[in-house]
Amino acid sequence: MKKLVFNLFTVAALGLAVVACKNEKKAETTDAKEVQEVAASAKYKAIPENSMIMWKANKIVGGHEGTINVSNGVANLEGDKLVGGSFIFDINTINPTDIPKEEESHAKLTSHLKNADFFDVENHDTAVFEITSVEGNNVSGNLTLKGIKKNVTFPAQVTVNGDELTISSETFTIDRTEWGIEYNSGKVMDPAKLGDYLIKDDVELKVMVKAKKA
């Protein structure tokens, strides 16, 4: 009876997770596209400490959120329109912000996120985003993560204020398994066996870039 109750709970929880996913903005993902050379009248260099990906990974019960900082990046503008650019993210800066740094569990989770279960920083210590096109408020670019390159499209607002540039995306989701991050995924393992340890495949992301005119 206990096993039956547990399985029913797991199925119900998975159903709620599916409904929640439908309310999130899923980024359009396609094969990688060629990066075209475009005319640009100005370049803005990213400020690493103020430029990052904010992420949130949800489990059936709970989850974690945090940041990954840009180590280097340039945005190309023609007038006040974003037309290209590329950004390198240092995976070694991954920081689960929902856990205070002084707690032992912070270091434990950070170490786990860096190992082969997740980002495998020993072999892939950076992620790269190269803009391939900008149409209206939609930014498309090749995201390379763990050696896998795919094109993603998400909505973002670009603001120029003097010599300062801000690129701020809306919150969107990508399927982590498309970049080879499969730890505790229901696509790889039996969800009923994972129970509360199941991690949703869709990860919430928000991109924030602050840059100064070069």
trRosetta pair geometry for C-beta under 8 A, 3 or more apart (Angstrom, degrees):
i j d omega theta_ij theta_ji phi_ij phi_ji
1 4 5.6 -54 -150 35 34 113
1 5 6.4 34 153 -18 67 104
2 5 5.8 -54 -149 36 32 111
2 6 6.3 33 152 -20 65 106
3 6 5.6 -53 -148 36 32 113
3 7 6.3 31 155 -19 66 106
4 7 5.9 -55 -148 36 30 109
4 8 6.4 29 154 -18 64 106
5 8 5.8 -56 -149 37 30 111
5 9 6.4 33 152 -21 64 105
6 9 5.7 -56 -151 35 31 112
6 10 6.4 31 152 -21 66 105
6 195 7.0 -32 176 -115 110 118
7 10 5.6 -52 -148 34 33 113
7 11 6.4 34 154 -18 66 104
7 192 5.7 9 -125 -143 89 117
8 11 5.8 -52 -147 36 32 110
8 12 6.3 32 154 -18 64 107
9 12 5.8 -58 -149 38 30 111
9 13 6.2 29 155 -19 66 108
10 13 5.8 -56 -147 37 29 110
10 14 6.3 30 155 -19 64 106
10 60 7.4 -29 -136 -145 68 162
10 191 6.6 154 165 135 118 93
10 192 5.5 121 106 -120 157 61
10 195 5.7 -87 -97 -119 122 59
11 14 5.8 -55 -149 36 29 112
11 15 6.5 34 151 -23 63 104
11 192 7.8 2 -57 -92 79 94
12 15 5.6 -54 -153 32 32 114
12 16 6.7 31 151 -17 65 102
13 16 5.7 -52 -152 35 35 110
13 17 6.5 37 149 -21 66 104
13 60 4.7 54 149 -163 136 112
13 61 7.6 -45 -148 -49 146 79
14 17 5.5 -52 -150 33 35 115
14 18 6.6 39 152 -22 65 101
14 60 7.2 -40 -70 -110 61 115
14 186 7.4 112 -127 -108 121 160
14 191 5.9 55 -90 161 141 149
14 198 7.6 -9 -90 95 95 162
15 18 5.8 -51 -152 31 33 112
15 19 6.7 32 151 -16 64 103
16 19 5.7 -53 -151 36 35 112
16 20 6.4 38 151 -22 66 105
17 20 5.6 -52 -149 34 33 113
17 21 6.5 39 152 -25 65 102
17 58 7.6 175 -133 115 105 123
17 60 6.6 -72 -56 -110 135 68
17 200 5.9 -159 -169 -95 126 115
18 21 5.7 -50 -152 28 32 114
18 22 7.0 37 150 -24 62 100
19 22 5.8 -52 -160 24 36 114
19 23 7.3 27 149 -15 63 103
20 23 6.0 -62 -162 33 39 108
20 24 7.0 37 146 -24 68 105
20 58 8.0 -81 113 104 147 165
21 24 5.7 -57 -156 27 41 113
21 26 7.7 40 174 -66 88 113
21 173 7.4 -110 -147 78 81 171
21 200 7.3 -175 -77 -164 112 130
21 202 5.4 125 -128 22 109 154
24 171 7.6 -81 -151 123 91 101
24 172 7.6 119 164 -152 92 37
24 173 4.8 47 138 -15 132 131
24 202 6.5 138 79 148 151 143
24 204 6.8 -112 -146 -95 136 97
25 154 7.5 104 126 -140 117 87
25 155 7.4 -53 163 19 154 110
25 170 6.3 20 51 116 158 121
25 171 6.8 126 39 96 110 64
25 172 4.7 -69 98 -113 100 74
25 173 6.8 150 79 10 49 81
26 172 6.9 97 -147 -172 10 86
26 173 5.2 -43 -107 66 59 98
26 174 7.8 117 -158 -90 69 34
26 202 7.0 -74 -106 -130 96 128
27 152 4.5 21 148 -170 134 106
27 153 6.0 162 -171 65 83 47
27 154 4.6 -41 -111 -71 106 96
27 172 4.5 83 -56 150 92 131
27 173 6.5 -156 -1 74 83 40
27 174 5.2 -22 41 -78 123 81
27 205 7.8 -15 -29 50 134 119
28 140 7.9 -38 76 -108 109 102
28 152 6.9 146 77 -156 52 51
28 153 4.2 -5 54 47 104 110
29 150 5.5 17 -168 151 100 129
29 151 7.0 147 -155 81 49 54
29 152 5.3 -15 -98 -99 74 77
29 153 8.0 -152 -65 17 36 74
29 174 6.5 102 -69 -138 129 92
29 175 7.1 -99 5 27 160 98
29 178 6.2 35 162 145 158 173
30 33 7.2 39 94 -43 115 103
30 150 7.0 161 77 -174 32 86
30 151 4.8 -22 66 66 85 108
31 150 6.7 -83 -130 -132 24 70
31 151 6.5 21 94 12 30 105
32 142 4.7 46 -140 -123 94 117
32 149 4.3 22 -74 127 139 105
32 150 6.0 -105 -60 -111 73 22
32 151 5.4 139 -118 -38 34 88
33 132 4.6 86 83 -161 117 161
33 133 7.8 -29 101 -8 151 106
33 140 7.4 18 35 142 142 121
33 142 6.5 -151 43 -63 66 100
33 151 4.8 42 -2 -77 96 149
34 132 7.3 116 82 -138 36 115
35 84 7.6 99 -171 -145 98 113
35 86 8.0 10 -140 -72 154 115
35 130 5.2 -53 -89 147 139 128
35 131 7.6 92 -132 81 102 45
35 132 5.5 -105 -102 -102 62 76
35 142 6.9 -85 -59 7 103 125
36 84 7.9 -123 77 -94 70 127
36 132 7.1 84 10 -160 83 66
36 133 7.9 45 27 -73 116 82
38 76 6.9 141 77 113 104 140
38 78 7.2 -94 144 -38 109 128
38 83 4.7 -138 119 150 145 118
38 84 5.0 165 42 -31 120 130
39 78 5.9 70 102 -101 82 127
39 83 7.5 -23 73 123 53 164
40 43 6.5 72 132 -67 134 78
40 76 3.7 -72 -111 -176 154 107
40 77 6.1 93 -156 59 96 29
40 78 5.5 -106 -119 -65 47 77
40 83 5.8 -162 -91 63 90 124
40 84 6.4 -98 -65 43 129 110
41 77 6.6 -56 57 102 79 73
41 78 5.4 96 3 -132 94 50
41 79 6.3 65 34 -42 138 41
42 76 7.6 152 85 -157 49 49
42 77 4.8 -16 67 63 96 102
42 78 8.0 172 26 -85 76 24
42 213 6.1 -45 -175 -136 116 103
42 214 7.9 153 -179 40 70 82
43 74 5.4 -11 -171 -171 108 112
43 75 7.1 152 -158 77 56 47
43 76 5.7 -23 -103 -102 76 65
43 77 7.5 -180 -84 21 28 77
43 213 7.4 111 82 -156 48 58
43 214 4.5 -23 94 32 98 126
44 74 6.9 147 74 -158 45 59
44 75 4.6 -15 60 58 101 98
44 77 6.8 43 -10 -9 108 114
44 165 4.2 20 -173 14 172 142
44 211 3.7 93 145 127 108 127
44 212 6.3 168 -158 80 82 19
44 213 5.4 -47 -101 -92 78 44
44 214 6.4 -167 -108 -16 20 84
45 73 7.3 134 -162 85 51 55
45 74 5.8 -27 -102 -101 58 76
45 211 5.7 167 78 -159 28 96
45 212 5.8 -24 58 61 84 76
45 213 7.9 48 13 150 78 7
45 214 4.8 96 -26 -76 103 100
46 51 4.5 -21 -174 -19 111 171
46 70 4.9 -61 141 124 145 152
46 72 6.9 128 56 179 114 25
46 73 3.5 30 1 67 140 103
46 74 6.9 -111 -10 -64 87 30
46 75 7.2 100 -59 -17 85 93
46 87 6.2 77 -39 -119 158 102
46 209 5.5 -68 -120 -159 108 102
46 210 7.2 97 -154 73 65 47
46 211 4.8 -52 -91 -93 43 97
47 50 4.4 16 96 41 114 106
47 51 5.8 139 68 -18 57 104
47 210 4.8 -38 43 96 114 97
47 211 6.2 -173 -9 -100 78 36
47 212 6.3 74 -55 -13 105 97
48 51 6.0 -73 -125 44 22 100
48 69 5.7 63 177 161 82 115
48 70 5.3 -138 -123 87 61 77
48 71 5.9 28 -120 -124 124 27
48 72 7.4 -15 -78 -62 107 39
49 69 7.0 -10 -108 -146 32 138
50 208 7.7 -93 159 129 65 105
50 210 3.8 -30 119 42 121 136
51 69 6.8 91 83 -162 63 71
51 70 3.8 -25 106 21 113 132
51 73 6.5 -135 138 43 158 137
51 87 7.3 -131 155 -147 131 130
51 208 6.6 -156 -136 107 45 67
51 209 4.4 32 -133 -128 107 60
51 210 5.5 -137 -64 33 82 67
51 211 7.1 48 -75 -61 134 76
52 67 4.6 1 170 -168 143 110
52 68 6.1 153 -161 75 86 41
52 69 4.8 -45 -97 -102 96 53
52 70 6.3 -125 -76 -11 42 78
52 89 7.8 95 -141 -129 50 106
52 207 8.0 -167 100 -147 40 49
52 208 5.8 4 56 60 72 95
53 67 6.8 150 79 -156 50 58
53 68 4.8 -3 53 54 100 96
53 89 6.1 0 -2 -122 116 150
53 205 5.8 -30 -169 -155 105 103
53 206 7.3 143 -162 72 56 44
53 207 5.7 -26 -105 -100 72 67
53 208 7.9 165 -93 24 25 70
54 65 7.3 20 175 178 85 102
54 66 7.5 -159 -149 109 60 27
54 67 5.4 -29 -101 -98 63 78
54 205 7.1 136 76 -160 55 49
54 206 4.4 -15 59 60 105 98
54 207 7.9 -159 21 -73 75 21
54 208 6.6 39 -13 1 107 112
55 65 6.4 -174 98 -149 53 63
55 66 6.0 -12 59 62 89 66
55 67 7.2 160 17 -95 80 25
55 68 6.8 33 -8 -4 121 101
55 203 6.0 -6 -162 167 104 113
55 204 6.7 141 -160 83 49 62
55 205 5.5 -13 -102 -101 73 70
55 206 8.0 -162 -69 24 36 68
56 63 6.6 60 176 134 80 130
56 64 7.5 -166 -146 101 54 40
56 65 4.0 -12 -103 -103 80 103
56 203 7.0 162 75 -171 47 68
56 204 4.1 -8 56 60 100 114
56 205 8.0 -158 23 -66 70 34
57 63 5.5 -163 100 -166 55 104
57 64 5.7 4 56 58 94 77
57 65 7.3 176 20 -82 59 52
57 176 7.8 23 -115 -45 112 149
57 199 6.1 1 166 -167 112 113
57 200 7.1 -178 -170 56 66 86
57 203 5.2 -25 -93 -120 79 96
57 204 7.7 -157 -67 28 35 76
58 62 7.8 177 -153 112 61 32
58 63 3.9 -55 -117 -80 44 153
58 199 7.4 144 89 -158 39 64
58 200 4.7 13 75 17 89 129
58 204 7.6 56 -19 -5 103 108
59 62 5.3 5 52 74 113 71
59 63 4.9 -180 8 -77 73 72
59 184 7.9 -15 -118 129 101 139
59 196 6.8 53 149 170 121 63
59 197 7.0 -58 -153 -155 129 22
59 198 6.4 133 -159 82 78 52
59 199 5.2 -49 -97 -100 76 60
59 200 7.0 -157 -99 -9 22 80
60 195 7.3 -118 45 150 152 43
60 196 5.3 -125 70 -132 116 46
60 197 7.9 2 23 31 109 18
60 198 5.0 58 -27 60 111 100
60 200 8.0 139 -59 -49 52 85
61 196 4.7 -22 23 -149 118 104
63 199 7.8 116 -116 -134 88 83
63 200 7.8 -20 -102 18 129 107
64 96 5.0 -34 180 -142 125 118
64 98 5.5 -153 -147 40 65 129
64 99 7.4 -26 -134 -18 110 106
64 109 6.6 172 -115 -174 163 146
65 96 7.1 112 75 -152 31 68
65 97 6.2 -45 104 53 80 93
65 98 5.2 90 45 -35 79 116
65 204 7.9 -26 -113 71 105 112
66 94 6.4 70 116 -179 136 72
66 95 4.9 -170 -172 94 117 52
66 96 4.1 -87 -63 -106 137 33
66 97 4.6 151 -116 -2 64 78
66 98 6.9 -96 -61 1 79 80
67 93 7.5 -50 113 130 87 99
67 94 7.5 178 90 -144 45 42
67 95 5.2 -7 55 56 84 100
67 97 6.1 53 -6 -35 93 121
68 89 5.1 53 132 177 113 121
68 90 7.2 -170 180 71 85 51
68 91 6.3 -18 -145 -114 127 46
68 93 5.8 118 -152 82 54 92
68 94 5.1 -13 -93 -93 91 69
68 95 7.6 169 -78 16 44 73
68 127 7.3 41 136 29 148 127
69 89 7.0 159 93 -149 30 75
69 90 6.0 -13 77 47 82 99
69 93 4.2 -57 29 120 100 158
70 73 5.0 -51 -171 -6 133 129
70 87 5.3 -61 -127 -171 118 108
70 88 6.8 101 -160 73 71 51
70 89 5.7 -58 -100 -97 50 64
70 90 7.5 85 173 3 13 84
70 209 6.8 59 -33 -115 154 89
71 88 5.2 -52 57 102 95 101
71 89 6.8 128 1 -144 85 15
71 90 4.0 89 -49 -40 118 110
71 93 7.6 173 -65 -13 91 133
71 126 7.1 -78 24 -118 135 113
72 87 7.5 176 96 -151 49 49
72 88 4.7 16 57 43 86 115
73 85 6.8 53 176 168 89 107
73 86 6.4 -140 -138 105 74 48
73 87 3.4 12 -115 -115 132 74
73 88 6.2 -163 -66 20 81 62
73 209 6.8 -94 107 -138 148 126
73 211 7.4 -100 99 -92 99 120
74 85 5.4 -148 103 -142 59 89
74 86 6.5 19 50 48 80 68
74 87 7.9 -169 27 -76 40 63
74 211 7.8 112 -135 -143 37 142
74 214 7.2 -6 -130 -36 106 143
75 82 6.2 -51 -176 -130 111 100
75 84 7.8 155 -163 93 48 45
75 85 3.9 -19 -116 -93 44 156
75 131 8.0 63 -129 -9 71 146
75 165 5.9 -145 69 122 143 155
75 167 6.6 174 -97 -34 151 133
75 209 6.9 127 -49 129 131 144
75 211 5.5 179 19 26 117 170
76 82 7.5 100 77 -158 54 58
76 83 5.4 -67 107 68 97 85
76 84 4.1 -2 51 68 126 87
76 85 5.0 -173 6 -61 76 79
76 131 7.9 -151 37 60 96 135
77 80 6.6 -14 -176 -137 128 20
77 81 6.3 143 -158 71 78 39
77 82 5.9 -47 -100 -94 78 43
77 83 6.4 125 -131 11 26 89
77 160 7.1 81 -131 -80 165 137
77 165 7.3 -156 -42 -106 137 141
78 81 5.4 -26 66 66 79 98
78 83 4.8 40 -1 -23 105 142
80 158 7.9 155 159 118 77 111
80 160 4.9 -132 -140 25 95 141
81 134 7.2 168 171 96 90 136
81 158 7.7 90 -145 89 36 148
82 85 7.1 -56 -164 0 98 124
82 131 7.4 -110 156 -154 106 164
82 134 5.0 148 95 -88 92 171
82 139 7.1 -24 107 -102 140 112
82 158 4.7 -145 -23 -107 123 163
82 167 7.0 79 -91 -98 153 116
83 131 7.9 133 126 119 30 136
83 134 6.3 -118 -108 28 32 123
84 131 5.0 178 -146 82 42 117
84 134 8.0 -126 -55 -11 41 111
85 130 7.8 -165 102 -148 43 48
85 131 4.9 47 51 10 70 127
86 128 6.6 -1 -175 -174 105 97
86 129 6.8 173 -152 90 58 52
86 130 4.4 -8 -108 -107 102 73
86 131 6.8 -132 -71 10 54 75
87 128 7.2 161 83 -154 49 53
87 129 4.9 -3 55 56 96 98
87 209 6.8 -106 -96 -101 149 134
88 126 5.3 -16 -172 -170 98 130
88 127 7.5 151 -160 77 50 44
88 128 5.5 -19 -105 -102 68 79
89 93 7.9 -116 178 47 74 114
89 126 6.3 142 72 -163 52 70
89 127 4.3 -14 58 59 112 93
89 128 7.4 -160 18 -74 78 31
89 129 7.3 49 -17 -6 110 99
90 93 4.7 71 92 -4 102 108
90 125 7.1 -6 -154 152 65 87
90 126 6.1 -34 -102 -105 44 81
91 94 5.7 -2 -177 -33 59 109
91 114 7.0 136 138 -119 104 79
91 119 4.9 -178 -167 160 140 147
91 121 4.9 -160 100 -101 122 105
91 124 7.1 55 4 118 156 74
91 125 5.4 -146 45 -167 106 44
91 126 6.2 -150 -7 -90 92 23
91 127 6.2 97 -61 -17 99 92
92 114 7.2 50 -111 -118 56 126
92 121 5.9 116 -73 -161 74 148
92 125 5.9 7 -35 -163 100 103
94 110 6.4 161 97 -143 94 81
94 113 5.4 -131 124 116 149 136
94 114 6.7 -177 44 -69 131 85
94 119 7.0 174 -40 2 153 157
95 101 8.0 -28 -155 -87 105 103
95 110 7.1 -1 -112 -106 42 116
96 99 5.1 24 111 26 111 104
96 106 6.3 -162 67 -140 106 72
96 109 5.1 -16 4 109 157 134
96 110 6.3 -135 6 -69 101 77
96 113 7.2 165 -46 -24 108 148
99 103 5.6 -107 173 63 96 129
99 105 5.5 -116 -157 98 144 99
99 106 4.3 -176 116 -86 115 83
99 109 6.4 118 23 28 156 143
100 103 4.9 95 71 -9 87 104
100 106 6.4 -103 89 -51 40 137
101 106 5.2 -161 -126 136 33 166
102 106 7.4 73 43 19 23 141
103 106 4.9 108 70 -13 82 100
104 107 6.1 -58 -162 38 43 106
104 108 6.2 41 146 -20 73 111
105 108 5.3 -55 -143 41 38 117
105 109 6.0 37 159 -19 71 105
106 109 6.2 -58 -148 38 25 104
106 110 6.2 24 155 -18 62 111
107 110 5.7 -55 -143 38 30 113
107 111 6.3 32 157 -20 64 107
108 111 6.0 -56 -151 35 27 111
108 112 6.5 25 152 -18 62 107
109 112 5.6 -56 -148 37 34 112
109 113 6.3 35 155 -21 68 104
110 113 5.8 -54 -148 35 30 111
110 114 6.6 24 154 -15 63 109
111 114 5.9 -63 -152 38 30 109
111 115 6.6 30 154 -29 66 105
112 115 5.9 -54 -148 24 34 110
112 117 6.4 -26 -178 55 81 133
112 118 6.8 80 138 -2 68 125
113 118 4.8 -54 -152 71 48 159
113 119 6.1 30 157 6 71 110
114 118 7.2 7 -19 69 11 111
114 119 5.9 -42 -125 61 36 108
114 120 7.9 132 166 -69 46 7
114 121 4.4 -38 -162 8 89 125
114 122 8.0 95 155 -28 91 74
115 118 6.7 76 63 31 57 83
115 120 6.9 10 157 -92 31 49
115 121 7.9 -49 -72 21 24 84
115 122 7.9 21 -130 -9 51 109
116 120 4.6 46 -112 -96 55 97
116 122 7.6 -37 -62 32 84 114
117 183 4.2 58 177 -86 92 141
118 181 5.7 27 -149 -141 54 110
118 183 6.0 -53 -70 7 67 140
119 124 6.6 -129 166 87 73 103
119 145 7.7 -79 -132 -174 84 96
119 146 6.7 -144 -154 -68 50 100
119 181 7.2 -4 -73 -97 50 119
120 123 5.1 -21 147 45 108 100
120 124 5.3 53 91 31 93 101
120 146 6.0 77 46 -120 117 101
121 124 6.5 -87 -114 76 31 55
121 125 4.6 63 -167 -104 81 71
122 125 7.6 75 -62 -61 6 94
123 146 8.0 51 94 -143 103 69
123 147 7.8 -36 134 -32 106 121
124 127 7.8 54 157 -71 104 65
124 145 7.3 90 157 -178 139 45
124 146 4.7 165 56 -111 173 44
124 147 5.8 -112 -92 -28 129 82
127 143 6.9 0 176 -172 107 84
127 144 6.4 174 -160 86 58 62
127 145 4.7 6 -123 -97 108 82
128 142 7.6 4 109 105 93 90
128 143 7.4 165 86 -151 51 40
128 144 4.4 7 52 47 95 110
129 141 5.0 63 178 120 84 138
129 142 7.2 168 -149 82 44 49
129 143 5.3 -7 -102 -101 81 72
129 144 7.8 -158 -70 21 38 69
129 207 7.9 -71 56 -118 177 143
130 141 5.4 177 83 -167 39 101
130 142 4.7 -3 54 50 98 97
130 144 7.9 34 -1 -8 101 104
131 134 6.7 -2 -175 -48 124 96
131 139 6.3 -62 -126 -170 104 100
131 140 7.2 99 -157 81 63 50
131 141 4.4 -57 -98 -90 38 115
132 140 5.1 -59 62 110 96 96
132 141 5.3 159 1 -109 80 44
132 142 6.1 84 -41 -23 118 83
132 151 6.3 -34 18 -130 149 118
133 139 8.0 172 92 -155 50 42
133 140 4.7 9 56 52 85 116
134 138 7.2 166 -155 88 50 54
134 139 5.4 -11 -109 -108 85 68
134 140 7.3 -160 -76 23 40 73
135 138 5.1 -13 68 63 82 104
135 140 7.5 23 10 -6 97 111
137 155 4.9 24 127 -151 107 88
137 156 6.4 -179 177 56 76 41
137 157 6.7 -14 -142 -82 108 56
138 153 5.5 16 180 -178 110 105
138 154 7.1 166 -146 86 69 18
138 155 5.7 -46 -92 -92 62 59
138 156 7.7 100 -128 20 20 75
139 153 7.0 172 85 -147 39 59
139 154 6.2 -22 59 64 85 69
139 155 7.6 115 13 -137 79 14
139 156 4.8 -9 -1 25 124 125
139 167 7.7 51 -58 -165 162 123
139 169 7.3 -96 37 -97 126 105
140 151 6.0 22 179 178 99 105
140 152 7.1 -174 -144 93 61 35
140 153 4.3 -20 -95 -95 87 88
141 151 6.8 -169 104 -143 19 72
141 152 6.7 -20 63 57 65 74
142 149 5.3 9 -178 -173 110 103
142 150 7.1 163 -148 86 66 20
142 151 5.3 -43 -90 -89 61 70
143 149 7.1 167 82 -146 39 55
143 150 6.0 -21 58 66 87 72
143 151 7.5 137 11 -115 75 20
143 152 5.2 8 -4 8 124 118
143 174 7.7 -66 69 -113 163 166
143 179 7.5 -62 117 -86 109 134
144 147 7.2 -4 -177 -130 95 13
144 148 6.9 168 -149 80 57 36
144 149 4.4 -18 -94 -93 85 85
145 148 6.1 -29 69 59 65 86
145 179 4.2 9 83 -166 116 141
145 180 7.8 -170 109 40 87 94
145 181 7.8 -39 134 -28 123 113
146 179 5.5 121 36 161 112 89
146 180 4.7 -126 105 64 145 125
146 181 6.9 167 -16 -52 151 83
147 180 7.8 6 57 16 86 152
148 178 7.3 -176 136 139 142 62
148 179 4.8 -179 71 -138 128 61
148 180 5.6 154 -16 -9 141 111
150 178 6.0 -14 -13 145 166 120
150 179 7.1 -118 14 -76 121 86
152 174 6.1 -41 -117 -97 144 124
154 169 5.3 27 123 -156 123 129
154 170 6.9 -151 169 56 96 82
154 172 4.3 -131 -131 7 121 162
154 205 7.8 -83 -100 86 167 109
154 207 7.5 123 86 9 141 119
155 169 6.6 126 90 -157 51 74
155 170 4.7 16 80 16 104 119
155 172 7.3 143 31 -59 75 125
156 167 5.7 17 165 -177 132 86
156 168 6.3 163 -161 84 83 34
156 169 4.0 -47 -95 -96 95 67
156 170 7.0 -137 -83 1 45 67
156 207 6.7 -32 -105 68 129 113
157 166 7.9 2 105 110 88 96
157 167 7.6 166 83 -152 47 43
157 168 5.2 -15 58 64 93 90
157 169 7.8 174 16 -92 64 23
158 165 7.3 -17 -168 -168 86 95
158 166 7.4 163 -153 86 41 56
158 167 5.4 -7 -105 -104 76 75
159 165 7.2 155 84 -157 54 48
159 166 4.6 -4 57 56 101 102
159 168 7.6 5 6 10 108 106
160 164 7.4 154 -157 86 48 52
160 165 5.5 -15 -104 -104 71 75
161 164 4.9 -18 69 67 88 101
161 165 7.9 176 27 -80 66 30
161 166 7.5 20 7 -1 106 105
163 212 5.8 22 141 -160 99 74
163 213 4.1 -98 -155 14 82 115
164 210 7.2 -22 -166 -167 99 84
164 211 7.3 145 -159 80 53 49
164 212 6.2 -28 -101 -103 62 60
164 213 7.6 -84 -54 -19 27 84
165 209 7.5 -15 114 116 95 98
165 210 7.4 148 83 -161 59 38
165 211 4.3 -17 62 64 106 99
165 212 7.6 -158 19 -70 85 15
165 213 7.4 113 -20 -62 104 69
166 208 7.8 -25 -165 -163 88 75
166 209 7.0 155 -156 85 41 61
166 210 5.9 -8 -104 -104 75 65
166 211 7.8 -177 -75 24 33 74
167 207 6.7 -27 120 122 101 107
167 208 7.4 161 87 -153 65 29
167 209 4.1 11 50 51 104 108
167 211 7.7 29 -1 0 99 113
168 206 7.9 2 -170 175 72 97
168 207 7.4 179 -144 93 30 66
168 208 5.5 16 -112 -113 76 73
168 209 7.8 -147 -63 33 49 63
169 172 6.6 -68 154 3 123 109
169 205 7.6 6 91 120 142 86
169 206 5.7 -171 77 -156 95 56
169 207 4.1 60 4 42 124 90
169 208 7.5 -113 22 -60 77 50
170 206 7.3 -89 141 -120 21 90
171 204 5.6 1 -176 -171 108 105
171 205 7.1 158 -152 78 61 36
171 206 4.8 -40 -95 -74 69 103
172 204 7.5 154 83 -149 24 59
172 205 6.0 -28 68 63 72 86
172 206 7.6 131 18 -84 65 55
173 202 4.2 21 173 -177 136 104
173 203 6.3 152 -150 70 78 35
173 204 5.4 -43 -89 -92 84 52
173 205 6.9 138 -107 13 31 81
174 178 7.0 -100 167 45 97 123
174 179 7.6 38 136 -10 128 119
174 202 7.2 160 78 -143 22 62
174 203 6.0 -22 60 55 74 89
174 205 6.4 10 5 0 100 130
175 178 4.8 82 87 -11 97 107
175 201 5.0 8 -149 146 82 108
175 202 5.9 -39 -91 -87 60 62
175 203 7.9 133 -120 11 14 79
176 179 6.1 -69 -166 46 49 97
176 181 4.1 -63 163 74 106 116
176 182 7.7 -178 114 -70 95 38
176 185 7.6 -150 79 -88 105 124
176 201 5.8 -148 37 -167 84 59
176 202 7.6 -178 -8 -101 83 12
176 203 5.0 70 -53 -15 109 121
177 180 7.3 61 -165 -74 41 10
177 181 6.5 -108 -84 68 37 59
177 182 5.2 66 -120 -94 89 79
177 185 5.5 93 -77 -136 120 164
177 187 5.6 7 -98 52 171 145
177 188 7.4 -176 -122 -36 127 107
177 201 5.2 -37 -8 -144 110 114
182 185 4.7 -81 -163 12 62 133
182 187 7.2 -95 -142 73 98 102
182 188 4.6 85 174 -39 116 152
183 199 6.7 26 100 35 80 141
184 189 6.7 -49 -135 35 36 137
184 194 5.7 125 -157 -143 85 130
184 197 5.4 -111 -139 142 134 88
184 198 5.9 -174 165 -127 96 32
184 199 4.5 83 95 8 111 100
185 188 4.5 71 70 14 100 103
185 189 6.7 123 70 20 52 85
185 198 7.8 68 -141 -156 16 77
185 199 6.6 -51 -79 69 53 87
185 201 5.5 62 -140 -85 107 92
186 189 6.9 -74 -117 68 29 68
186 190 8.0 -4 -146 170 66 14
186 191 4.1 17 -128 -77 108 103
186 194 6.8 -117 -87 29 72 148
186 198 5.5 34 -61 -152 96 123
186 201 7.1 -95 38 -35 88 104
187 201 6.3 50 -11 -77 118 138
189 193 6.4 -102 161 71 103 113
189 194 5.5 106 106 -54 123 114
189 198 8.0 -151 80 -106 109 85
190 193 4.2 68 80 9 106 109
190 194 6.8 176 88 -12 55 84
191 194 5.5 -58 -145 38 36 111
191 198 5.4 31 -142 -99 78 148
192 195 7.2 25 176 -64 34 66
194 197 4.9 -121 -177 75 78 87
194 198 4.0 98 116 -67 131 82
195 198 6.7 179 74 -15 22 95
200 203 7.5 156 97 -69 92 52
